[in-house]
Amino acid sequence: MKKLFYSLLAVVLAACGSEKQAPIDREALVARNNPQVSSFDSLASLSVGNGEFAFTVDATGLQTFPVAYKKGVPLGTQSQWGWHSFGNPDHYKPEEYLKEYDFGRGHKELYACQFKEDGRQKEASNWFRVNPHRLHLGIVGLELGDSVKISDITDIAQTLDMWNGVINSHFALNGNAFDVQTVCHPELDMISACITSPAHAGVKLHFPYPTGAHADDACNWDANDKHTTNIVFEDAQSAVLKRTLDSTVYYVSLHWEGKASLKEKSANYFVLTPEEDKFAFSCKFTSDFPGTVLESEPATYTADALPVFAETLAAGNSYWNNFWKNGAAVDFSHCTDPRAKELERRVVLSQYLLAIQSAGSVPPQETGLTYNSWFGKFHLEMIWWHQSWQALWGHPELLDRTLGWYETVEPVAREIARRQGFDGVRWMKMTDPSGTEAPSNVGSFLIWQQPHFIYLAELVYRANPSDEVIKKYNHLVQETAKFMYSFATYDDFHGRFILKGAIPAQETLRAATTINPPFELSYWHYAMNVAQQWRERAGEKRNLEWDEMIDKLSPLAYNEDSLYLAAENAVDTYKDIRFTSDHMAVLGSVGILPMNKLIRADYMKNTLHWVWDNWNWGKTWGWDYPMTAMNATRLGEPEKAVGALLMDKRTNTYLLNGHNYQDGRLRCYLPGNGGLLTAVALMCAGWDGCEVKNPGFPQDGTWDVRWEGLKQMP
């Protein structure tokens, strides 16, 4: 009998043990999704970076053919500090593009607008849209000879080793083999490369003037008279170049191993030529001189030493190994659904891309540090899409690093609120590191960027619930909420609070005629509740006026078919294509946000089904698919959740390098990548109170998704 008991106990223990998931082989997970390039493809460029700086290369491992890639995913060298403004001889000022509006809130409101009529206001608004713009800091490529074409290069074999953060490139030219390793230092705006070839090809440093264009590689190669590049320090193994563009100055430092010579080929074009088969160099970009300047006539420069290639490689390896080991991981290799492999590829590549491009000291632009979109400026309504995943995937320090920027621009945000007659701070939409509000007839009227700060601060707190986090962010959480309360209007007749005088996330609606957009209502409800919780955590009393607003916010409006409207007064939502194009923001009301008392689950499910079957999907953006997936997940529709993430639409295309292709203008779009990761976190780990395992994946046995380290969403 005793033997039988122990036998049964062993069976029970074995059964229990079999349910415990084996640790994910994280290195294998990452490695099987490493991008591999075998030809020149302008949409298959690869990048290294560290969140503050990124460097994108072609199939040679450096930026050898930038013109061939300018219409693809360009070969950018960009940083968080590298900005430039054209001259302002007419002394335009921001107040010159302000326009007065009256949205019936009892006071006039001044908005930063574009002007169509010729005159000084139009000129001022145009100047501030273009300036400042993000710089391309310089091309660093192989000097193969002016006559060499892409078609002359053969035997291409290039791999981005994401586990170690290094690009390994092989190719041949004129019978000579080339092997190039490229890595970015994790703490410096610097790349290091090692080139092995009997050809002794040089390294070119070619510097452009900015274009000031809305969306391009920021390289004007026909303006050498407008900028200069001078060697201000040089010794046997290193040099420092000083770049001067109008009033902008920055420095490019070089260090090389072995014998080499640096010569000026032409204006703003230098070539570093080695004498040995194996050649390594480091190239660092800084806003200040990297060393000591003695104020003599002429000035005397002494440069700091740069890390050599081996040091940069080791630092990069260590950083990336820790990144992959310490964050969350999701393994799709046990799934039998044929779509799982592609979903895993997108998930792994998105983590890498966002860590190098959307994790810096200021919010990211939509194309990251690859090339300029919207003049290189960033959009605060997009920060949630770029970075909410970081707190959910075990990297809250990356989100925390960016949120610190908000404190630096608080005075600007306070002035925006003041000039419009509101309390607290109103976060700008399109801006630059200074917080200057770029004029826009759409962006200046958006409000959904406002609660993002509260949501993101809450995610940081949930990842590390501590008094330190409360102390760090509570002030701005409260100031953000003060604006939100003062922006809402009390409707005496119906005894409710409404939102009006704003363009919603679905930008096809107009500010003057929009009342109670659904996503914004739901977001107001969520964020104001969170702000109250932060008051309590800080030992303060709840604000009773805020509680009244939370209690009396208007419920989402719906039609006779029990479908939620794009706005309360958008009665033709399901008849007018203007309302069924762009973002299906109504779905964000539940998904991005938790269910709340303003919403009926059955009506929201009706709305999801209608959107799924009838939406103008050709007029969507990359984050619309994860938004739909999150809505479907919370409503118990996992088939639709997976289907949304993998829907075969142009704006849901993920290139070989992982970039979310939108169209000919936006060949990469990082909000889509970030949304994907946030959606997958919700689909795996669920949300507060959810007890279903992997609620966003079908429970039919084909989606055996295994994960570690994810946090639940609110």
C-alpha positions, -999 to +999 in steps of 0.1 A: +000+000+000+028+024+009+045+016-024+013+024-043+009+057-024+044+068-034+038+058-069+006+078-071+023+108-054+051+106-080+025+106-108+008+137-093+040+155-088+051+147-123+018+160-137+021+192-117+057+196-128+048+192-164+026+223-162+055+244-151+069+261-182+105+255-190+126+286-192+126+302-226+159+299-245+161+337-251+193+336-271+178+311-295+146+331-297+164+363-307+189+346-330+163+328-351+148+362-360+181+379-369+176+398-402+198+384-431+205+405-462+218+390-494+213+419-518+211+457-520+175+465-510+168+501-501+140+489-477+164+464-459+189+487-443+199+478-408+207+499-377+227+500-345+220+525-317+213+531-281+181+552-278+201+585-279+218+578-312+213+555-342+233+547-373+218+529-403+238+511-429+235+495-463+246+460-473+283+470-470+280+475-432+285+512-435+269+541-453+285+536-487+256+542-510+233+568-493+217+581-524+205+547-534+187+543-501+172+578-498+138+567-510+138+535-490+148+533-453+176+559-455+211+556-441+206+580-412+230+592-385+208+609-360+208+619-323+185+634-297+207+666-296+214+672-333+191+700-344+195+730-367+175+761-376+179+782-407+184+818-402+156+840-390+165+874-404+129+886-402+127+878-365+096+857-366+081+850-331+058+822-320+030+846-310+027+856-347+011+823-356-015+823-328-052+825-338-081+832-316-110+807-313-142+806-293-155+771-285-182+783-261-163+777-229-167+813-218-133+826-229-112+831-260-086+805-268-053+810-287-041+782-309-008+777-329-021+776-365-010+775-401-021+804-423-031+801-459-032+838-467+001+853-479+017+876-453+038+876-422+016+852-402+019+826-430+057+831-432+060+829-394+040+797-391+059+781-420+093+791-404+083+775-371+071+743-387+104+738-405+126+750-376+143+735-358+147+703-378+167+672-369+202+669-385+218+641-404+251+642-386+272+628-414+277+598-438+303+573-426+309+548-455+334+529-475+354+549-501+353+523-529+360+547-558+337+571-577+331+546-605+320+517-583+283+509-587+261+487-565+259+462-593+297+457-591+294+443-556+288+405-552+286+378-526+266+398-501+260+381-468+249+404-440+234+396-406+222+418-377+231+399-346+205+414-322+216+394-292+250+411-293+240+443-311+264+440-340+260+440-378+283+415-396+287+422-433+305+403-461+308+412-498+332+411-526+344+438-551+369+433-579+379+399-565+386+413-531+366+401-501+354+425-475+343+417-439+329+445-418+317+445-382+296+475-371+286+483-335+273+513-315+285+521-281+257+518-255+265+550-237+281+573-264+269+587-297+296+566-314+300+537-338+330+515-341+338+493-371+364+468-381+371+463-418+391+433-431+401+434-468+432+433-489+417+462-509+426+488-482+395+508-490+392+541-472+364+553-449+346+584-461+331+611-439+308+631-461+287+658-445+254+672-459+236+705-453+200+700-440+171+702-464+144+714-440+120+691-459+089+675-443+100+640-448+134+629-463+169+619-454+178+655-444+207+655-469+213+685-492+244+677-512+243+709-532+250+735-506+287+733-497+288+771-495+265+771-465+285+749-441+321+740-433+340+711-419+375+717-405+401+695-388+407+712-354+428+684-338+449+656-353+476+632-342+489+599-355+458+579-344+430+604-341+413+636-353+384+659-345+364+676-372+344+708-364+311+711-382+296+746-386+261+751-402+248+786-397+247+790-359+249+752-352+282+737-343+290+701-335+321+678-335+330+645-351+358+626-334+378+598-350+402+572-336+418+545-357+440+515-350+470+509-372+485+533-398+461+554-417+459+589-432+431+614-431+428+637-461+402+662-473+388+651-507+366+681-512+345+705-492+328+687-463+343+654-476+372+635-459+387+601-465+405+580-439+428+555-458+444+525-440+477+509-449+468+474-435+444+446-444+427+448-410+415+483-400+393+494-371+381+529-362+357+547-339+336+577-348+318+598-322+294+627-326+291+654-299+275+688-295+305+701-275+342+697-282+353+662-269+383+674-249+399+706-238+401+739-257+428+764-246+418+800-253+448+810-273+453+826-307+446+804-325+427+781-300+445+749-290+425+717-289+433+685-270+409+656-276+398+629-252+406+593-262+378+573-277+371+536-269+387+514-295+367+488-315+372+459-291+360+480-262+329+492-280+321+457-292+324+443-256+303+472-242+277+466-269+276+428-264+272+433-226+244+459-230+224+438-255+229+405-236+215+422-205+186+438-225+174+405-238+180+386-205+164+412-182+133+421-201+102+400-209+102+373-236+075+358-257+081+325-275+059+314-304+079+283-314+054+259-298+024+273-318+011+253-348-008+282-364+013+291-395+011+328-388+029+324-355+064+325-370+058+359-386+043+373-354+073+362-335+096+379-360+078+411-357+078+410-320+115+404-316+126+429-343+102+455-328+119+453-294+153+459-310+142+488-332+124+506-304+153+501-279+176+519-303+152+545-317+124+552-292+141+551-258+160+584-254+160+615-232+133+631-254+102+616-270+108+599-304+098+610-338+076+587-357+105+575-379+128+574-349+165+582-355+164+568-390+152+597-411+131+628-408+093+629-408+075+661-399+109+679-400+124+655-374+100+668-348+081+644-324+044+640-317+033+636-281+001+618-290+024+590-303+046+585-272+021+560-258+025+539-289+062+542-290+069+535-254+041+521-233+054+486-240+086+493-222+071+492-187+051+461-196+081+442-210+105+447-181+122+479-193+106+507-173+139+525-170+137+533-208+103+549-204+114+567-172+143+582-191+120+598-216+093+610-191+119+632-174+117+655-205+082+666-196+095+684-165+119+704-187+090+718-208+065+723-180+067+761-183+059+760-220+029+737-214+017+759-186+018+789-209-002+771-236-029+763-210-028+799-197-032+816-230-062+794-237-079+801-204-073+767-187-056+755-155-026+733-152-004+723-182-015+715-217+009+692-234+018+702-270+013+679-299+041+685-324+073+698-309+111+696-304+134+693-274+126+729-264+089+722-262+080+749-288+046+742-302+048+737-340+018+754-357-008+731-371-044+734-381-049+698-368-023+690-342-029+721-320-065+710-315-057+674-304-063+665-268-055+628-266-019+634-259-029+650-226-037+619-206-007+600-219+016+614-192-007+601-165-011+567-181+027+563-187+036+575-152+011+549-139+028+522-159+062+532-144+046+531-109+031+497-115+065+484-126+081+498-095+054+508-069+074+532-047+073+565-030+102+576-052+081+573-084+052+591-067+075+619-056+091+621-091+059+624-112+029+633-089+033+671-095+030+667-133+002+641-129-018+666-109-010+695-132-020+674-162-053+665-146-060+702-137-060+710-174-083+680-181-108+691-155-108+727-167-111+717-203-143+697-198-175+717-200-205+712-177-238+709-196-264+723-171-294+712-192-284+675-191-264+675-159-233+661-174-197+670-184-189+671-221-158+673-243-159+697-272-137+722-292-111+695-300-101+673-329-102+637-318-077+609-325-098+602-356-085+633-373-112+634-400-135+652-375-134+690-370-129+708-337-157+733-342-184+706-346-172+677-326-189+668-292-179+639-270-155+618-291-156+583-276-119+576-271-113+609-254-143+605-231-131+571-220-095+584-216-107+613-195-125+589-172-095+566-168-068+593-164-088+614-139-094+583-118-057+575-119-048+611-109-071+607-079-053+575-069-020+593-071-033+620-047-042+592-023-008+575-027+009+609-020-012+613+012-035+639-002-073+640-002-092+632-034-104+663-053-142+663-049-147+684-080-128+658-100-149+631-085-180+649-096-167+651-132-157+615-132-192+605-120-210+628-145-189+623-177-211+617-207-215+581-217-205+571-252-231+580-278-246+552-300-271+549-329-303+530-334-282+499-343-264+500-310-231+510-326-210+537-310-206+569-329-174+587-339-187+616-318-221+623-302-232+646-330-216+625-358-250+608-365-238+597-400-209+578-386-218+546-405-229+563-437-202+589-444-168+575-454-151+605-436-162+589-404-151+553-414-116+562-425-084+571-406-082+557-370-111+537-357-106+555-324-138+543-309-122+509-305-095+526-283-121+533-257-118+497-246-085+480-253-060+507-248-081+516-218-100+493-194-137+489-195-156+516-177-191+527-168-194+549-198-195+519-221-217+488-227-197+458-236-224+444-260-225+477-279-187+479-281-187+443-295-213+453-321-190+482-331-159+460-333-178+436-357-190+465-379-155+480-381-140+446-389-164+440-418-168+475-432-140+499-422-120+517-449-089+497-441-070+512-469-070+545-450-055+533-417-022+536-399+002+510-384-011+514-348-047+508-358-041+471-360-028+466-324-055+490-313-081+467-329-063+437-314-065+451-279-102+459-282-109+424-294-088+409-266-107+427-239-140+418-255-132+381-256-126+378-294-091+363-296-095+352-332-100+388-342-071+399-319-046+377-338-062+385-371-058+422-366-021+419-358-015+399-390-041+415-413-028+417-448-029+455-454-002+478-467+000+498-435+004+466-415+035+455-436+067+447-416+099+448-437+129+425-435+144+448-409+112+449-388+101+484-398+064+490-402+060+503-438+031+527-444+036+543-478+061+560-500+065+588-476+066+568-443+087+537-450+091+532-413+066+540-386+076+531-351+043+537-334+031+505-352+060+485-337+053+498-302+016+492-305+023+456-315+044+450-284+018+465-261-010+445-278+010+413-274+016+420-237-022+424-232-029+393-252-005+373-231-006+387-196-041+403-197-052+431-174-061+438-138-087+412-128-082+390-159-078+354-150-077+339-185-043+325-197-032+342-229-066+359-233-058+374-267-050+340-284-074+313-295-078+285-270-080+258-297-045+244-291-028+261-321-015+291-301+007+276-274+023+310-266+049+309-238+061+340-221+081+354-192+082+387-174+053+406-189+032+429-167-006+431-168-021+463-183-045+484-162 
